[in-house]
Amino acid sequence: MNNRTKSFIYTTIIALIIVVIFLGFLSSFSNPVSWVLIGILLLIPIFYKKTEQKSKIQWKDEYSVGITHIDQDHKKLISLLNQFSVAYDHAMSEDFEKKALEELIDYTQYHFEREEKLMSDNDYPGFEAHQAQHQAMIKRVGKFVDLYNEKGHDSLKEISEYLTVWLITHINGTDKEYSKYLNERGIH
């Protein structure tokens, strides 16, 4: 069940509870059913928030590459990816979806440039292979953007899943390889 459907179900349940509370208070202000339903009504947003948090990527210390500004970039990328996922999951406006996707792509390119400069400046031996991974990812994302421009919202799930898997795999894989090399040269 997607988040759009969940949101609709939660909204429907809340509306029904409010109607029952109102009808209960019409019969008697001391109606215990109405008061119990008010308690349930207050708990629904808490339950909803907990289910939403499970779908977001959370930064973990194991993602750290040991270079502060690169870790900050990665945290920002995760935040932007979560923002993009929210735009998709909740079928936000097309403008919001496009803006979220553009911000994610723009920051990814900015991060790649910083990361590549750091590797190049320090003669990292795996620089060209790492740069090729970045270029392949950007090319793939470009195809996703074309798909989004063609199909709209329906293409976002595929984009979100790809970016999530790619980012975490890349951080825990090849990024950790260059970080060991750079850490040995005093870069933290």
N, C-alpha and C positions, 0 to 999 in steps of 0.2 A: 504494500500500500504506500503510495507516494505521500509526501507531506501536504500536498494540496488537498487530497482526500481526507487526511487526518485533520487538517484545519477545518474542513467543512463539517466533519463529524463532531469535533469539539464545539464548534459554533452552534450546531444543531442541538447538542446536549445542553449547552449553556442556555440557549433560548427556551428549551422545554422546561428546564429547572426553574428559570425565572417565571414562566407562566404558572407552574405548579405552586411556587412560593406565593405569587400574587393571589391565586385562587384560594390557597390555604389561609392567607391573611384576611380575605374577604369573609370567610366563615368565622374566624376568631384570631385575634392578634396573638393569642397564647398557644396557637396550634403548634405542637412539637415537631410535626413533619416539616413545616416551613423552616423552623430553626435548624433542623438537621440538614435540610437541603441548602441552607445558606452556608453551613460549614463545608459541605461538599463543594459548593460553588467556589469557595475560597481556596480549596485544595486543588482544583483543576489546573490553574496556571502553574502551580508548583510541579505537578505531575507532567504537564506539557513541556515545561522547561527542561526537566530531567531527560525526557525522551529526545529532545532536540540536541542536548549536549553530547549524547552518545554518537551522533552522526558527524560531529565535528572532529577534525584532526587536532589533537592536543600536542604541544611541544613536549618532548621528553628529553631528559638529559642525554640519553643514548644517541640522540641526533647531533649532538655537539661535535664539531670538527676541531675544537680547540683553538679557533681563531675568532676572537670576539666579534669583529665587524662582519665576518661571514656568517656566524651564528645569528647575529641580529638580522641580516638579510634573509636567512632561512626562516626565522620567526615571522618576519614580515610577509614572506611568500606564503607561509601556512595561513596567516591571517587573511590575506587576499584570496587564497583558495577557499577558505571557509566562507568568506563574503560572497564569492562567486557561487559556491554551492547553495547558499541561502537563496540567492537570486534564482537559481534553477529550481530548487526544491519547492519554493513557495510561489513559483510562476509570477515573479514580480513583473513590472512593466518592461517592455522591450528596451526602453532607454536605460533602465537600471541594469538589466542583463548585459547589454552592450558595454556600459560603463565599467561594470565589474570585470568583464572579460578583458577589456582594453587595459584597465589598471594592472591586472594580473600579468598580461603579456608585456606591457611596458616595463614593469618592475623586474620581471624575469630577465628581459634583455639588459636592463641596467645592471642587475646582479651578475649576469654572465660576463659582461664587460669588466666589472670590478674583479671578478674571480680570475678571468683570463689574464688581466694585467698583472695581478699578483703572481700568478704562475709564470708568466713570461719574464717579469722582472727578476725572478729568482731561479731562472733556468730550470724549471721543473721538467724532467725528462719525458713525462707523459702528457705534456701540454697539448701537442697536436691531436692526440687521440681524444683527450678530454674536450678540446674545442670542437672536434668533429661530432661528439655526442650532443653538445649544445646546439650546433647548427642543425643536426638531424631533428632535434626536438622542436626547434623554432620552425623548421620546415613543416613538420607534422602539425603543429599548432596552426600554422598558416592554412593548411588544408581544412582543419576544423573550423577556422573562421569562415572560409569559403562555404563550408557545409552549413554553418549557422546562418550565413547571409542567404543561403538557398532555402533551408528548411525551417529556420527560426528556432523557437524554444525546444522543439522535439530533438534537436541535435545536442543539446547541452548536457544530457546525462552522459553521453559517450565522452565528451570533452572533459567533464568533471572527473570521471573515473580514470581516464588516461592520465590527467595531470596529477591526480592524487597518487597513483601508483608510481608514476615516473619520478615525482619529486622525492618521495620517501626512499625509493630504491636508489636514486642518484646520490642523495645525501649520505645514505648508509653504505654506499658502494664506492664509486670513484672519487667523491669528495673527501672521504676519509683517507683515501690513498694519497692525495696531494697534501692533505693536512699533516700527515706524519712527516713527509718530506720537509714541509715549511716549518713545522714545530721544531724539527732538529736544527733548523737555521735560525731559531730564536723568534719566529713569528708566532704570536699568540693572540 
